[in-house]
């Protein structure tokens, strides 16, 4: 395979670029995949976004994101379900099966994590029929435990796989994001489990930078700039037989302020040094 | 029991106070226990510290802290073992069995978390005979995963209990610190396990404040100021039959800048509101 055949640019990494600009940047860098955030899709509207993506020849590795399923208020719950059903439809229209789900945190003043986690389980159950109907997979994303209160009450891969267990692997999967799982003492066991269960739907990479950024969401770093052992995690993912795209998704103020082409150049260098050597599987499936 | 019979002031909460001042503040507040950090002990020297504590009539609930066991270099490893042996002796001299262990993070540039965790296991094995000889317990503290690289490669209660498993419960235990474990989907199961295995050696409380502080170590907050569900965690600890002291340990720049007597007043109010209602066990064992 060509070196970059599996590398995917997630549009969060080039936050300042419009959808068109991000697609062009990925093409200039010789990439075959992009991971799309819904904000970039919404800016041009779904039909235009689908045309742009189809015209680019790029494969969409995932759509980010559905989720935010922890609302207690019935109206908020209904709104969240409607938004997630739209996200499912958007994924199908854009040509990806993988809808990344960031499940949401606790409401203001709410401290009942156990109940919030149960609400997530209930909303997943509500969404599964619509996902099945559109042949889209709800890809549960465990987030680093420092976001458990304000971003995602789903905190470990084990918890995500337990939550996915009642459903077909084709309909509910998990994403391994290096930033969120590198610290987990059970990561080897649970990545292997995700593979065995056929639920490993996406592999997202970036580093965990220290010190933690003032806005903790922006602590994601370019591979090699932080503490993550990409050789270990990539070997684990590779050992499952995962052959899909590998998305670089970085929220980082310095990277956002840099020239996007320079960012992609660095991204390809770090990929070649830190990730590619640990991949044995053949190229990612191409767009059909 | 009197309302505050189990409440313990950890000297980290009153960082500006000397050992003498912290003991006096605890006495003024009507407390029966203090948790000591080694820096406050070192300032006056161990014999004087032991005399001051004995003279105060206060029980020492724990000594904080041993640990930092991840060194690779043989000289650094030897120094760490010597320091931990001294910490064991200090705990015995100060009249507590419980030596809290913060195991340490990765060295500069090191990303091999698996190997670092194995070194911790090896150093615990090295230290167990000395701990047994002095009848002191090595109390393993899992730290929040946001500190996994720079502070403690021990990240969950499950991992701590697995690490403790080869040894007698009297010699290797664990501490449940609300700040570090509140997010863990397995916290109920693992606190119960700690109780069943006789390893629940200490219960430390404080809140998890958001946003995360610029210095992430200082995100600990007064109970009630953050996202922690003290009713849940206290019920879990109580259900194990744990009857020991409960230490308030807060690293927080605003609290350190406040009048210590005011801090203790607030601490007692929050304890009475948020923790005490969930305790059914009788009073903590007193100093003999």
Interface residues (C-beta under 8 A of the other chain):
Chain A: X106 X111 X112 X113 X114 X117 X144 X145 X146 X148 X149 X150 X155 X156 X158 X159 X182 X183 X184 X185 X186 X208 X210 X211 X212 X214 X215 X216 X227 X228 X229 X232
Chain B: X106 X111 X112 X113 X114 X117 X144 X145 X146 X148 X149 X150 X155 X156 X158 X159 X182 X183 X184 X185 X186 X208 X210 X211 X212 X214 X215 X216 X227 X228 X229 X232
